Amino acid sequence: MTNLQINGQRLWQSLMDLARIGATPKGGNARLALTALDGQGRDLVCGWMREAGLTVTVDQVGNIFGRRAGRNAALAPVMTGSHIDTQPTGGKFDGCFGVLAGLEVMRTLNDHGIETEAPLELAIWTNEEGTRFVPVMMGSGVFAGVFPLQTALEATDAEGKRVGDELRAIGYAGAAEVGGRALGAYFEAHIEQGPILEEQGNVIGVVTGSLGLRWYDVTVTGMEAHAGPTPMPMRRDALFGATFLMQEVVRIGRDFAPHGRGTVGVVNVHPASRNVIPGQVRFTVDLRHEDAAQLAQMDARFRAACEALAAGDTTGTALDVTVQDVQYFAPTPFAPELVAQVRAQAAARGYAHQDIVTGAGHDAVYIAGVAPTAMIFVPCKDGISHNEVEDARPEHLAAGADVLLGAMLAQAGS
């Protein structure tokens, strides 16, 4: 049914209507997870789901599921979804596009009187952004068994407010068990949140999987001393040494192209005085790659650089270097048969497309651990996301929703 298309104008209007809740002065959104504004957004979208004939249930971590019946209720559902919580200065499309594209699929099937063999479901996952509460991707993580329900419910924000209490406050502390249910397939549509599709002139990104990542906290310790009287050869300058590691992080990312990433995001210098040689530097490191073996090689190269600095091989002066492992996510390949389906739908509909990996975390990454999963990317303007100026073209959003429609129908049977 490659001639079947969603209503692009209706999809755009739904996005704009949701964006009014928590609208910011620069045209973005601030609907942090489980705030009153998040509750209002949930109410709006749940109302639309019910109007589309979906049966809505809420689980104990606040995940929302809208089910459209199929001819065979015994079949595992084909699910789509994303999230509607935002960053403090977020945009109108991150997450919201995936939810409302899924809703538009349901509406389009209703418009044409199409019944699928397997049921279809639309999910709204709780606290994907992780801005107010950690861990990130909370709802999908509990659903997939990555961490316990109680861990999520006991998480607190900066004011000490608990997830469980805030769910009750907005009316979304559901009774349904979290997870433990079969899924036939899971598709997630999303803006790319990066510049590649726009730069290449492509409309659809066929997401083959997600980058794995390793996070570290690094501390380089030397000795602070007066900047004037201390000769250069006699210094143990922690910042001078740390800069070699920081540059090596970037070189590692470049040397493992095209999917390597190397980033130093936070740097703290002690004692941070103009005329004192830095005695200690603490900084964060983020390494990513789509291939587990190459990510391991990146890790080994970074650790070797740390050992060389500590031994004095890098600067001629030995420094104390400690590396603390903070987090590891293995690379997550998506289901080849679903990836192929997305690719086939894009081609059949004449949309310029390319294979791509996601460098950002998405609910789909956790769901891939319990169900066959694929993602569909569309471009965002200048690759900007997590920003109030985040933008996307209506025709690109419609194209992504069309591919989602085709892929879900192919999996569910019609």
N, C-alpha and C positions, 0 to 999 in steps of 0.2 A: 504493500500500500504506500509506495513512495509518492503517490499523488496526493495523499492526505496531509494537510498542513494545519498547524495550530492557528489561532487567531492572534496575530502579532500585536494588534492594537489593544486587545483585551489584556494580554500579558503585560504590555507596557503600562497600561492604566492601573493594573493591580500592583505593580511595583511602585508606581508613584503614590498610590493610595496608602500602601504600607509605609512608605517613606515619610509620610506626614507625622507619623507617631515617632517622637524623638528627633524631629528635624532640627538641624543645627544651622547657624547663620550662614555658613559657607556652602550650604546645599547638601550636607551629609546627614549622618544619623548617629545618635547616641542612645542605644537601647541595650544597656548592659544586662547580662543574664540575671533573670529573676528579680529585676526591679519592677516597679509598677508599670513602667513603659513597656517592658518585655511582656508583662501580663496583658497589656492592651493589644500589643501586636499579636500575641497568641490568640486572644479572643477574636480579633478580626479575621485571621486566617482560618481558625477553626470554624467560624461562621461561614466562610466561603466553602470550606470543605463539606460542611453539612448541606449547604445549598446545592452542592454538586452531587448529593446523594451518598456521600461517603459515611461510613460508620466510624465514629471517632472514639478512640480509647487513649488513655494516658497511663503510663507506667509509673513505678515508684520513684524514679529519678526525674520524672517530668517529661520524658520523651513522649511525643504525640504521634499517633498513627491513624491515618484515614484509609479505610479499606473499601475498595470497589469490588463487589462480588464478581466471580467468574462462573462459567458454566459448571466447572468441577471444583467444588469447595475443598476437596481432598488434596489438590495440588498446592505445593508451596507457592506463596505469592511472589510476584515480580515487584520489587520495591524501588522507589526513587526517593530522594530527599536531600536535605542539607540543614541549615540552621537559619534563625532570624535574629539571634543576638548579635551585637556589634561591638566594635572597638569604641573607646570614648570619643574619638574623632573618626568614626568610620564612614563608609560610603553606603549607597543605596542598593548595591548589587551583590556584594560579598555574602554568600550564603543565601540571601533572599531570592536571588535568581533561581537557584536550584530548587527551592521549595515551590516557588510560583510557576516555574516551568513544569514541575510535576503536577501541580494543580491544573495547569492549562492542558496538559495531556488528558486528564480526567474529563475536563469540560469538553474538549474536542471530541472525545469518544462518545460522550452524551449527545452532543450536537448531531452526530452521524448515526446514532443508535447502534453503536458497535459493542458487542459483548465479547469479552475475551474468554479463552478456555480456562486459564489460571486466574486467580484473583490478582488485583493490582493494589499496591499500598503506597501511601505517601507519608514520609517520616519527617518530623521536625525534631532534630536532636538538641538536647539541652546543653547550654554552656560550651559551645564549640570553641569560642574565642579564648576562654581562660583568662579574661582580663580582670573580672571581679573575683572569681574563684579558681583555684587550681585543684586538680589537674585540668589541662586543656582537653578539648574533645571529650568532655566528661560523660555525657549521656551515651554516646556511641561506645566509649571505652567500657562503661559498666555493661552495656548490652552485649559486647563482645567478650566479656569476662577478663578484660585486661586488668581491672582493679575492682575491689569489692564495692557493693552498693553502699555499705556503711561508711566506707572511706569518703565517698562522694557526699553523702548526706551530712557528715560531720565537718566537712570543709567549711572554713570561715573566710569572710572578707576582711578588709582592713579595719572595719568597725566591730569585728567579732561576731557578725551575723552568720548563722548557719544556713547551709543549703536547704536542709530539711525544713527549717522554720520559714525560709523565704518562699519555698515551693507552696507551703500552706497559705502564706500571706497572699499570694497571687492566684490561688485556687487551682494549682497544678500539681498537687501531691497526689498522684494517681494511685490506684489500688492494684493495677496489673503487674504481674511479675516481670522483672527486667530480663530480657533475653530468653534463651532456652527455646527458641522457636525456629523452625526451618525457614530459610529463604531460598527461593529458586534462583534469584539473581538480584543484584543491586546495582543501579546506575545513579551517578551523581553528576548533574550539570553544574558548571561553575565558571565564573570569569577566570581568566588565566592568572591574574595577579602578577604578571610579568610582561616583558616587552616582545617576546619572540614571535607570537602570531602576527601582531601588528607589523613588526619589522619585515616579516616574510610575506606579508600580504595574504595570509590565510585566514579563513573564517572559522574553521573547526580544528581544534586540537584533539587528536586521538591519543588519550593518555594511557601509556603503556605501563605505568607504575609510578611509585614515589621514590625519591632519593632517601637513602639511609643517612643517618647523621650520628656524629659523635660530638658531644659537648664536654669541654674541659674548663676548669678554673686553674689558672697558672699563677704561681707566685715566684718572683725572682728577688732574691735578697742579697744585698751587698752591704755597704756601710755609708751612712750619711756623714758628711764632713763639710767643712767650710769651702765654698767655691773659690775663694781667693788664695788662701795659703797652700792648698793641697795641689801638688804637681800632678800633671796628667798621668804619668806612669804609675803613680802611687794610689790611684783612685780605684775603688770598687763600686762603680757607678751602675746601679741596678737598672736604671732606665736605658742607658747605652746598651747593656746586654739584652734587655727585653725587646728592644727594637729589632734586633736580629731575628728573634723568634717571630715577631709580628710580621716581618717581611717574608719569612719562610712560610708562614701560614698562607699568605696570598700566592706565593710562588707554587706551593703545593696544589692549590686550587687550579691555577693556570696550567700546570704541567699534566694534570689529569683531565684535561679537556676532552670532550665538550661538557661532560656532566659533573666534573669536579667543582667544588665550591670551598673556599677558605675565607673565613671572616673573623676579625677581631672586633667585637662589638662594644666592650666596656673596658676602660683603662682607669686604674686608680694609682696615683703616684704619692708616695710618702717620703718626706713630710710636706711636699708641695710648697716649698718656699723658694723664692727667687734666687737666693744666694746659698742654697744648701744642695750638695750633691745628693740625688735621690738614693735613699737606702733600701727602699722596697717598692716593687711594682706588682700590682695584682691585675690580671686581665683575663677576659674570657676568650675562648676559641671555639669556633663552629666549623667542623669539617663535614662535607656531604658528598655522596656519590650514589649512583643508581646500582652499582655493582658491589656486592659485599667484599669480594676479593680485592678490588681496587681501593675500597674504603679502608680495608685492613692495611694495605700498602701505604696509604696516606697517613694512617695512624702511626705506623712504624717509622716513617720518615720524620714525622713531627717529634716523636719521642727521641729519635736519634739526635735531632737538632737540640733538644733540651739537654741531653746527656753531654753533647759537645760543649754547650755553653757552660754547664756546671764544671766540666773538667778544665776549662780555660782555653780550650782549643779554638774557640770562636773569637774571643777578644784579647786573649793573652792573660786574662785575669779570671781566676776561678770565682764563681758565684754559686750561691745556693739556689737550686731550682726544684720546686715541687709541682707536680701535676696531679690534680684531682679529677677523676672521671665523674662527670655530673649526670650524663644521660646517654643512652645508646638506643637508637631505633634502627632495626635492620631494614635494608631496602625491601620494598614491597612490590613485587610484580603483580599486575592485575591479571584477571582470568583471560587467557589468550582467545577463547571463543567469544567472549563478550567484547574484547578489544576489536576483534575482527568484525563483529557485528556493527560497532560504531563506525569503523572505517568504511564498511560496505554501505551503510546508510548515508554517510557523507558523500561518497562517490556517486551513489544512485541518484541523489538529489542535486548533484552538480555543484556542491560546495567545495571550494578550494580548502584542502586539509593537509595536515602533516602529523606524523607521530611526535609525541612530546612526553617528557616526564614532568611530574610535579615536584617542585622543590619545597612547597609549603605543606603543612599538615592539613588533612581534611578528614572528616568523619569516615569517608570511604576507605582510608588507610586501615582503620580499626575493623570496619565491617569486612574487609577483604580477608580477615582471619577466620571468619565464620560463614562466608558465602561468596560465590563467584561475583566479582566486582569489576566495574569499569567506570571511567569518568569521561566527561565531554567538556572541553574547554572552548570558550569563545574569547575574542580579544577584549581588552579594556584599554582605554585611551592612555597612551604613553606608558603603558604597563604599570600604572599607579593604582595601588589598593591600600587598605588600612589608612585611608585619607579621605577627608570630606570631599575632595575634588574628584574622587573615583568616578569614572564614567564609562559607558558602553553604548554602542549604537543599537537602536531598536531592531534593525534588520539582522544584526549579528545575534542578538538574543533570541529572535524568532527562529533563526537557522539552528541554533543550539537546541531549542525546544523541539523543532521538527525532527532532528536526529534522535533526540530522546524518545519522542513518540514512536518513530519507526523501530528503534531498538527494543523498546518495551513490548510493542506489538509482536515483533518477531520472536521474542522469548516467551511471551504469554500465550501466543496462538490466538487467532481471531477467525 
